[in-house]
Amino acid sequence: MTFDTFEPELDQPIPRRVTPRQGLAHGCALWPIRLFVLPHTLAGPLLIFLAVSRIVLYLGVLFAGEDVEARVVRKIESKGKKGTHYSADYVYTVNQKEYTGTVSMGADEFVMTREGQVFLVKVFAPQSEGGHWPGVGNSSPGWAVVGICFAALFWNGILSVFLYHLYYRPWWHRWMVRRGLPAAGLVREVKQWTNKGTKVVRVRYEYAVPLDGHTPGGVFTGQMTGSGPQANRVAVGGIVTVLYSPRRPHRNLLYALADYKAVPLTSTT
């Protein structure tokens, strides 16, 4: 494939004008979904902040904690769907300031515990309220840290899939179609499957980039997944148009599967 055989709309000055390949409706349809996902997106950084905070407090108590006397001020017995829940409120003093806390406990320990009972609390002085471990009850500070870390990883792991398809992929495809340089690619492998009635293909290809003063040359490989009429025409051994980044030619895009396409200079739309 020579430069003259690339799609005509690519043979124009950079940056090119672009439009969604499936029409404006495709681009506009993303915004309601983005607005819906926005609150969930904000929860991701919050969970990361809470996880990091819990880790810091845990390490602070573990390595710099001091034993402080605490006193039980109230025993609480409450009925729930899963049975009876037992807990106790307590107070402790650090640097002449009083703090309160609540700890869960089993039925046997609850019976043996009395109001006014004194026990030790391990406290990280710079964060005396949040950074402390009561010496009674069923408190498991290590498992609490593991729990919030797992929640942060799980939530952000799922969220990253949505963010990739709603933000990064459209931005990257648009940028590459606007500014990417075309190269002839050779299709090495095509895998096909059906997803909810839609034919999907995964294409593996390679392309050559000439060496010049700004771009390191060489042969590079790429892989991309997509669907649509143009995807159905991709076959092993076929020649395809690959767009690559001028400064980082290993970053590439298979033009036929891109979410955007270049607008011909003669187009008025």
C-alpha positions as YAML, in Angstrom:
chain: A
units: angstrom
residues:
- id: 1
  name: MET
  ca: [0.00, 0.00, 0.00]
- id: 2
  name: THR
  ca: [1.32, 3.44, -0.90]
- id: 3
  name: PHE
  ca: [0.29, 6.78, 0.52]
- id: 4
  name: ASP
  ca: [-1.97, 7.37, -2.47]
- id: 5
  name: THR
  ca: [-4.08, 4.37, -1.57]
- id: 6
  name: PHE
  ca: [-4.92, 5.52, 1.98]
- id: 7
  name: GLU
  ca: [-8.47, 6.67, 2.60]
- id: 8
  name: PRO
  ca: [-8.80, 10.03, 0.79]
- id: 9
  name: GLU
  ca: [-9.98, 11.89, 3.88]
- id: 10
  name: LEU
  ca: [-6.65, 11.17, 5.59]
- id: 11
  name: ASP
  ca: [-4.71, 13.00, 2.89]
- id: 12
  name: GLN
  ca: [-5.17, 16.48, 4.37]
- id: 13
  name: PRO
  ca: [-3.29, 18.80, 6.74]
- id: 14
  name: ILE
  ca: [-3.09, 17.82, 10.41]
- id: 15
  name: PRO
  ca: [-5.06, 18.32, 12.61]
- id: 16
  name: ARG
  ca: [-7.90, 16.81, 10.59]
- id: 17
  name: ARG
  ca: [-11.57, 17.48, 11.14]
- id: 18
  name: VAL
  ca: [-13.27, 14.43, 12.66]
- id: 19
  name: THR
  ca: [-16.77, 13.15, 13.31]
- id: 20
  name: PRO
  ca: [-18.12, 10.06, 15.13]
- id: 21
  name: ARG
  ca: [-18.13, 7.12, 12.75]
- id: 22
  name: GLN
  ca: [-21.68, 6.20, 13.82]
- id: 23
  name: GLY
  ca: [-22.95, 9.76, 13.53]
- id: 24
  name: LEU
  ca: [-23.52, 12.55, 16.05]
- id: 25
  name: ALA
  ca: [-26.02, 10.42, 17.95]
- id: 26
  name: HIS
  ca: [-23.18, 8.16, 19.06]
- id: 27
  name: GLY
  ca: [-21.21, 11.03, 20.59]
- id: 28
  name: CYS
  ca: [-24.25, 12.69, 22.18]
- id: 29
  name: ALA
  ca: [-25.43, 9.41, 23.66]
- id: 30
  name: LEU
  ca: [-22.28, 9.19, 25.78]
- id: 31
  name: TRP
  ca: [-23.07, 12.25, 27.85]
- id: 32
  name: PRO
  ca: [-26.20, 10.95, 29.67]
- id: 33
  name: ILE
  ca: [-24.20, 7.84, 30.60]
- id: 34
  name: ARG
  ca: [-21.26, 9.98, 31.74]
- id: 35
  name: LEU
  ca: [-23.56, 12.07, 33.95]
- id: 36
  name: PHE
  ca: [-25.08, 8.91, 35.41]
- id: 37
  name: VAL
  ca: [-21.64, 7.44, 36.19]
- id: 38
  name: LEU
  ca: [-20.27, 10.73, 37.61]
- id: 39
  name: PRO
  ca: [-21.37, 10.17, 41.27]
- id: 40
  name: HIS
  ca: [-19.89, 6.68, 41.15]
- id: 41
  name: THR
  ca: [-16.71, 8.16, 39.68]
- id: 42
  name: LEU
  ca: [-16.38, 10.54, 42.64]
- id: 43
  name: ALA
  ca: [-16.80, 7.65, 45.07]
- id: 44
  name: GLY
  ca: [-13.67, 5.97, 43.65]
- id: 45
  name: PRO
  ca: [-11.11, 8.56, 44.84]
- id: 46
  name: LEU
  ca: [-12.95, 8.78, 48.17]
- id: 47
  name: LEU
  ca: [-12.54, 5.04, 48.75]
- id: 48
  name: ILE
  ca: [-8.85, 5.28, 47.83]
- id: 49
  name: PHE
  ca: [-8.42, 8.15, 50.31]
- id: 50
  name: LEU
  ca: [-10.17, 6.16, 53.06]
- id: 51
  name: ALA
  ca: [-8.04, 3.09, 52.33]
- id: 52
  name: VAL
  ca: [-4.78, 5.06, 52.46]
- id: 53
  name: SER
  ca: [-5.93, 6.80, 55.66]
- id: 54
  name: ARG
  ca: [-6.74, 3.48, 57.33]
- id: 55
  name: ILE
  ca: [-3.36, 2.07, 56.34]
- id: 56
  name: VAL
  ca: [-1.54, 5.09, 57.76]
- id: 57
  name: LEU
  ca: [-3.52, 4.91, 61.03]
- id: 58
  name: TYR
  ca: [-2.96, 1.17, 61.29]
- id: 59
  name: LEU
  ca: [0.81, 1.55, 60.89]
- id: 60
  name: GLY
  ca: [0.78, 4.50, 63.30]
- id: 61
  name: VAL
  ca: [-0.93, 2.47, 66.03]
- id: 62
  name: LEU
  ca: [1.19, -0.62, 65.29]
- id: 63
  name: PHE
  ca: [4.58, 1.09, 65.51]
- id: 64
  name: ALA
  ca: [3.93, 4.23, 67.58]
- id: 65
  name: GLY
  ca: [0.85, 3.38, 69.63]
- id: 66
  name: GLU
  ca: [0.75, 3.86, 73.40]
- id: 67
  name: ASP
  ca: [-1.39, 2.03, 75.96]
- id: 68
  name: VAL
  ca: [-4.03, 4.25, 77.53]
- id: 69
  name: GLU
  ca: [-6.65, 3.31, 80.12]
- id: 70
  name: ALA
  ca: [-10.28, 3.29, 78.95]
- id: 71
  name: ARG
  ca: [-13.49, 2.83, 80.94]
- id: 72
  name: VAL
  ca: [-16.76, 1.17, 79.95]
- id: 73
  name: VAL
  ca: [-19.62, 3.68, 80.35]
- id: 74
  name: ARG
  ca: [-22.54, 1.75, 78.85]
- id: 75
  name: LYS
  ca: [-23.47, -1.76, 77.74]
- id: 76
  name: ILE
  ca: [-25.79, -2.07, 74.72]
- id: 77
  name: GLU
  ca: [-27.89, -5.10, 73.78]
- id: 78
  name: SER
  ca: [-29.92, -4.78, 70.59]
- id: 79
  name: LYS
  ca: [-32.13, -7.19, 68.61]
- id: 80
  name: GLY
  ca: [-31.64, -7.59, 64.87]
- id: 81
  name: LYS
  ca: [-32.59, -9.86, 61.98]
- id: 82
  name: LYS
  ca: [-29.44, -11.90, 62.55]
- id: 83
  name: GLY
  ca: [-29.96, -12.20, 66.29]
- id: 84
  name: THR
  ca: [-28.83, -10.20, 69.28]
- id: 85
  name: HIS
  ca: [-25.95, -7.76, 68.94]
- id: 86
  name: TYR
  ca: [-23.80, -6.88, 71.93]
- id: 87
  name: SER
  ca: [-21.60, -3.80, 72.26]
- id: 88
  name: ALA
  ca: [-20.22, -1.36, 74.79]
- id: 89
  name: ASP
  ca: [-19.44, 2.36, 74.80]
- id: 90
  name: TYR
  ca: [-16.20, 3.47, 76.41]
- id: 91
  name: VAL
  ca: [-14.20, 6.64, 77.05]
- id: 92
  name: TYR
  ca: [-10.46, 7.30, 77.21]
- id: 93
  name: THR
  ca: [-8.32, 10.38, 77.73]
- id: 94
  name: VAL
  ca: [-5.30, 11.52, 75.70]
- id: 95
  name: ASN
  ca: [-3.51, 14.82, 76.38]
- id: 96
  name: GLN
  ca: [-6.30, 15.85, 78.78]
- id: 97
  name: LYS
  ca: [-8.96, 15.42, 76.06]
- id: 98
  name: GLU
  ca: [-11.66, 12.80, 76.36]
- id: 99
  name: TYR
  ca: [-12.61, 10.53, 73.45]
- id: 100
  name: THR
  ca: [-15.40, 8.00, 73.07]
- id: 101
  name: GLY
  ca: [-15.71, 4.73, 71.19]
- id: 102
  name: THR
  ca: [-17.89, 1.67, 70.73]
- id: 103
  name: VAL
  ca: [-16.79, -1.94, 70.47]
- id: 104
  name: SER
  ca: [-18.72, -5.08, 69.55]
- id: 105
  name: MET
  ca: [-18.35, -8.21, 71.67]
- id: 106
  name: GLY
  ca: [-19.64, -11.74, 72.01]
- id: 107
  name: ALA
  ca: [-22.39, -12.82, 74.38]
- id: 108
  name: ASP
  ca: [-20.01, -14.39, 76.93]
- id: 109
  name: GLU
  ca: [-17.74, -11.34, 77.07]
- id: 110
  name: PHE
  ca: [-20.79, -9.08, 77.27]
- id: 111
  name: VAL
  ca: [-22.03, -10.93, 80.36]
- id: 112
  name: MET
  ca: [-18.65, -10.64, 82.06]
- id: 113
  name: THR
  ca: [-18.23, -6.95, 81.19]
- id: 114
  name: ARG
  ca: [-19.51, -4.37, 83.67]
- id: 115
  name: GLU
  ca: [-19.98, -0.64, 83.50]
- id: 116
  name: GLY
  ca: [-17.00, 1.17, 84.98]
- id: 117
  name: GLN
  ca: [-14.63, -1.64, 83.99]
- id: 118
  name: VAL
  ca: [-11.17, -0.44, 83.00]
- id: 119
  name: PHE
  ca: [-9.20, -1.87, 80.07]
- id: 120
  name: LEU
  ca: [-6.31, -0.75, 77.85]
- id: 121
  name: VAL
  ca: [-6.62, 1.00, 74.49]
- id: 122
  name: LYS
  ca: [-3.63, 1.29, 72.16]
- id: 123
  name: VAL
  ca: [-3.66, 4.85, 70.80]
- id: 124
  name: PHE
  ca: [-1.73, 6.67, 68.07]
- id: 125
  name: ALA
  ca: [-1.49, 10.09, 69.73]
- id: 126
  name: PRO
  ca: [-1.55, 12.32, 66.57]
- id: 127
  name: GLN
  ca: [-4.92, 10.74, 65.63]
- id: 128
  name: SER
  ca: [-6.27, 9.76, 69.01]
- id: 129
  name: GLU
  ca: [-9.89, 9.35, 67.93]
- id: 130
  name: GLY
  ca: [-9.58, 7.35, 64.73]
- id: 131
  name: GLY
  ca: [-6.25, 5.68, 65.45]
- id: 132
  name: HIS
  ca: [-6.88, 3.42, 68.41]
- id: 133
  name: TRP
  ca: [-7.43, -0.28, 69.13]
- id: 134
  name: PRO
  ca: [-9.61, -1.28, 72.09]
- id: 135
  name: GLY
  ca: [-8.28, -4.19, 74.10]
- id: 136
  name: VAL
  ca: [-11.69, -5.83, 74.46]
- id: 137
  name: GLY
  ca: [-14.42, -7.04, 72.14]
- id: 138
  name: ASN
  ca: [-14.33, -8.35, 68.59]
- id: 139
  name: SER
  ca: [-12.39, -5.47, 67.05]
- id: 140
  name: SER
  ca: [-10.11, -6.57, 64.19]
- id: 141
  name: PRO
  ca: [-8.17, -3.49, 62.99]
- id: 142
  name: GLY
  ca: [-6.13, -5.51, 60.50]
- id: 143
  name: TRP
  ca: [-9.22, -7.00, 58.84]
- id: 144
  name: ALA
  ca: [-10.88, -3.59, 58.81]
- id: 145
  name: VAL
  ca: [-7.95, -2.26, 56.76]
- id: 146
  name: VAL
  ca: [-8.10, -5.27, 54.43]
- id: 147
  name: GLY
  ca: [-11.83, -4.72, 54.00]
- id: 148
  name: ILE
  ca: [-11.62, -1.06, 52.98]
- id: 149
  name: CYS
  ca: [-8.64, -1.78, 50.66]
- id: 150
  name: PHE
  ca: [-10.58, -4.57, 48.96]
- id: 151
  name: ALA
  ca: [-13.60, -2.29, 48.56]
- id: 152
  name: ALA
  ca: [-11.43, 0.44, 47.01]
- id: 153
  name: LEU
  ca: [-9.76, -1.99, 44.58]
- id: 154
  name: PHE
  ca: [-13.03, -3.69, 43.64]
- id: 155
  name: TRP
  ca: [-14.93, -0.44, 43.11]
- id: 156
  name: ASN
  ca: [-12.18, 1.29, 41.13]
- id: 157
  name: GLY
  ca: [-11.49, -1.86, 39.14]
- id: 158
  name: ILE
  ca: [-15.07, -1.98, 37.88]
- id: 159
  name: LEU
  ca: [-15.18, 1.79, 37.47]
- id: 160
  name: SER
  ca: [-12.02, 1.80, 35.35]
- id: 161
  name: VAL
  ca: [-13.80, -0.26, 32.68]
- id: 162
  name: PHE
  ca: [-16.55, 2.37, 32.39]
- id: 163
  name: LEU
  ca: [-14.06, 5.26, 32.44]
- id: 164
  name: TYR
  ca: [-12.02, 3.64, 29.69]
- id: 165
  name: HIS
  ca: [-15.01, 3.27, 27.34]
- id: 166
  name: LEU
  ca: [-16.70, 6.56, 28.26]
- id: 167
  name: TYR
  ca: [-13.69, 8.89, 28.42]
- id: 168
  name: TYR
  ca: [-10.29, 7.50, 27.45]
- id: 169
  name: ARG
  ca: [-11.22, 5.46, 24.38]
- id: 170
  name: PRO
  ca: [-13.26, 8.27, 22.70]
- id: 171
  name: TRP
  ca: [-10.56, 10.82, 23.49]
- id: 172
  name: TRP
  ca: [-7.75, 8.57, 22.22]
- id: 173
  name: HIS
  ca: [-9.56, 7.62, 19.03]
- id: 174
  name: ARG
  ca: [-10.42, 11.25, 18.30]
- id: 175
  name: TRP
  ca: [-6.85, 12.39, 18.94]
- id: 176
  name: MET
  ca: [-5.35, 9.70, 16.73]
- id: 177
  name: VAL
  ca: [-7.72, 10.38, 13.82]
- id: 178
  name: ARG
  ca: [-6.97, 14.10, 14.11]
- id: 179
  name: ARG
  ca: [-3.19, 13.88, 14.43]
- id: 180
  name: GLY
  ca: [-2.04, 10.33, 13.65]
- id: 181
  name: LEU
  ca: [0.17, 9.57, 10.66]
- id: 182
  name: PRO
  ca: [-1.03, 6.83, 8.28]
- id: 183
  name: ALA
  ca: [0.91, 3.65, 7.59]
- id: 184
  name: ALA
  ca: [0.16, 0.44, 5.71]
- id: 185
  name: GLY
  ca: [-0.62, -2.42, 8.06]
- id: 186
  name: LEU
  ca: [-0.65, -6.16, 7.40]
- id: 187
  name: VAL
  ca: [-3.34, -8.19, 9.20]
- id: 188
  name: ARG
  ca: [-1.79, -11.19, 10.95]
- id: 189
  name: GLU
  ca: [-4.74, -12.57, 12.90]
- id: 190
  name: VAL
  ca: [-8.49, -12.07, 13.12]
- id: 191
  name: LYS
  ca: [-10.66, -13.55, 15.88]
- id: 192
  name: GLN
  ca: [-14.44, -13.30, 15.73]
- id: 193
  name: TRP
  ca: [-17.25, -13.83, 18.22]
- id: 194
  name: THR
  ca: [-20.81, -12.64, 18.84]
- id: 195
  name: ASN
  ca: [-21.75, -10.36, 21.72]
- id: 196
  name: LYS
  ca: [-25.51, -9.88, 22.21]
- id: 197
  name: GLY
  ca: [-26.17, -10.49, 18.55]
- id: 198
  name: THR
  ca: [-23.36, -8.19, 17.35]
- id: 199
  name: LYS
  ca: [-20.36, -9.58, 15.52]
- id: 200
  name: VAL
  ca: [-17.11, -8.50, 17.19]
- id: 201
  name: VAL
  ca: [-13.61, -8.92, 15.80]
- id: 202
  name: ARG
  ca: [-10.18, -8.68, 17.37]
- id: 203
  name: VAL
  ca: [-7.49, -7.84, 14.83]
- id: 204
  name: ARG
  ca: [-3.75, -8.27, 15.31]
- id: 205
  name: TYR
  ca: [-1.59, -6.48, 12.76]
- id: 206
  name: GLU
  ca: [1.86, -5.08, 12.11]
- id: 207
  name: TYR
  ca: [3.04, -1.95, 10.34]
- id: 208
  name: ALA
  ca: [6.28, -0.26, 9.34]
- id: 209
  name: VAL
  ca: [7.25, 3.30, 10.23]
- id: 210
  name: PRO
  ca: [9.99, 5.08, 8.25]
- id: 211
  name: LEU
  ca: [12.88, 6.59, 10.16]
- id: 212
  name: ASP
  ca: [13.13, 10.39, 10.13]
- id: 213
  name: GLY
  ca: [14.46, 13.15, 12.33]
- id: 214
  name: HIS
  ca: [11.48, 13.15, 14.70]
- id: 215
  name: THR
  ca: [10.08, 9.61, 14.59]
- id: 216
  name: PRO
  ca: [12.02, 6.42, 15.44]
- id: 217
  name: GLY
  ca: [11.41, 3.94, 12.64]
- id: 218
  name: GLY
  ca: [10.87, 0.22, 12.74]
- id: 219
  name: VAL
  ca: [8.22, -2.48, 12.52]
- id: 220
  name: PHE
  ca: [5.53, -2.34, 15.19]
- id: 221
  name: THR
  ca: [2.57, -4.52, 16.12]
- id: 222
  name: GLY
  ca: [-0.91, -3.59, 17.24]
- id: 223
  name: GLN
  ca: [-4.16, -5.16, 18.34]
- id: 224
  name: MET
  ca: [-7.66, -3.71, 18.35]
- id: 225
  name: THR
  ca: [-11.22, -4.85, 18.93]
- id: 226
  name: GLY
  ca: [-14.26, -3.46, 17.15]
- id: 227
  name: SER
  ca: [-17.47, -4.12, 15.27]
- id: 228
  name: GLY
  ca: [-19.48, -2.73, 12.38]
- id: 229
  name: PRO
  ca: [-19.51, -3.10, 8.60]
- id: 230
  name: GLN
  ca: [-15.83, -2.23, 8.18]
- id: 231
  name: ALA
  ca: [-14.81, -4.78, 10.80]
- id: 232
  name: ASN
  ca: [-16.49, -7.52, 8.78]
- id: 233
  name: ARG
  ca: [-14.24, -6.75, 5.81]
- id: 234
  name: VAL
  ca: [-10.96, -7.23, 7.70]
- id: 235
  name: ALA
  ca: [-9.29, -10.53, 6.81]
- id: 236
  name: VAL
  ca: [-5.97, -12.23, 7.52]
- id: 237
  name: GLY
  ca: [-3.36, -11.10, 5.01]
- id: 238
  name: GLY
  ca: [-5.28, -7.96, 4.12]
- id: 239
  name: ILE
  ca: [-3.81, -4.47, 3.99]
- id: 240
  name: VAL
  ca: [-5.29, -1.93, 6.42]
- id: 241
  name: THR
  ca: [-4.64, 1.69, 7.34]
- id: 242
  name: VAL
  ca: [-2.95, 2.19, 10.69]
- id: 243
  name: LEU
  ca: [-2.64, 5.60, 12.34]
- id: 244
  name: TYR
  ca: [0.32, 6.04, 14.67]
- id: 245
  name: SER
  ca: [1.51, 8.77, 17.01]
- id: 246
  name: PRO
  ca: [4.24, 10.92, 15.41]
- id: 247
  name: ARG
  ca: [6.35, 10.94, 18.56]
- id: 248
  name: ARG
  ca: [5.53, 7.44, 19.83]
- id: 249
  name: PRO
  ca: [4.94, 5.26, 16.78]
- id: 250
  name: HIS
  ca: [4.24, 2.17, 18.91]
- id: 251
  name: ARG
  ca: [0.99, 3.85, 19.93]
- id: 252
  name: ASN
  ca: [-1.42, 3.13, 17.12]
- id: 253
  name: LEU
  ca: [-5.00, 2.79, 15.96]
- id: 254
  name: LEU
  ca: [-6.62, 0.67, 13.25]
- id: 255
  name: TYR
  ca: [-8.51, 3.31, 11.30]
- id: 256
  name: ALA
  ca: [-11.28, 0.97, 10.12]
- id: 257
  name: LEU
  ca: [-12.23, 0.16, 13.75]
- id: 258
  name: ALA
  ca: [-11.89, 3.70, 15.15]
- id: 259
  name: ASP
  ca: [-14.89, 5.35, 16.80]
- id: 260
  name: TYR
  ca: [-14.16, 8.49, 14.75]
- id: 261
  name: LYS
  ca: [-13.39, 9.15, 11.10]
- id: 262
  name: ALA
  ca: [-11.83, 12.09, 9.29]
- id: 263
  name: VAL
  ca: [-14.13, 14.52, 7.52]
- id: 264
  name: PRO
  ca: [-13.14, 15.12, 3.87]
- id: 265
  name: LEU
  ca: [-12.11, 18.68, 3.10]
- id: 266
  name: THR
  ca: [-14.93, 18.98, 0.56]
- id: 267
  name: SER
  ca: [-17.55, 17.89, 3.14]
- id: 268
  name: THR
  ca: [-19.89, 20.50, 4.53]
- id: 269
  name: THR
  ca: [-21.09, 18.39, 7.48]
...
